[in-house]
Amino acid sequence: MQTRDIHDRMRAVGFAIEEVRRILTNPVMQAQADWAMNAYGRLLSELGNAGEVKTLMSEFRTWTTSGPGGQPHPLMGSVVAQMRKKVITPVVMENLVLNFTQVYEDPKSLQETEYFMLNLGETAMPLYLEELRKLSDKNHRIKFCRMLADLGKQLGVSHFIKALGDDDWFLVRNIILVLGDIGSADSVLSVAQVLKHENVRVREEVIRTLGKLGSPFAIKSLSGFIAASKEKEEVALAITTLSLLSEQGVDIALIDCYNKITDYDLKIAV
């Protein structure tokens, strides 16, 4: 009975949205347009609270193509603003990521999903990271990390950097990987600080990511780690990573590491 009531309610919301959209696109007066936009926001909230991702994406798609010549409608900016206020809920994010795992083999559907996520803006990023935490399928996780990197290149890295202090080492490792794919110089300092993490897999990912990011600070961090760490395998990885950097100062850093290392095999590696 409850399920039927929910379906009936969502069907009624769908009918109402169509009517409100009709008024929005052809209002008689400004007061009617203002009323319609407020009503539209309330209807979006209904969809957001119910986690109706497919309906929300369909609605978003309608506005992106209903302008002159198939271009975004002039009200697109106002609609996106309403969506950012009304539909960024945990259940929407959960269903959005579920939808992603179902469509990522279809380039067109994947592009639409990523464009929708991008337009929800950086406010949604913490909830995306919570969904990343929950992804258990390795293939889904790898592909979702790639999408997060694409989003981060446009929305910035602040939420990723903030999450580096999370207690979940596996989430931190994946965020480090994403930051490496984003390649932002703004993240080098924060990534380097995670070299002190207690988990070996996190530290190894940090080393690889510093190799992707480069910069004088990456050189300094890697050479400092090489000189101070007692973990032979990690030091060997750091030596290889440092030697592959193309920035000026790598040779001097390697010589300095050679002089400070006491292990014979590691000296040979340098």
Disulfide bonds with the S-S distance in Angstrom:
none
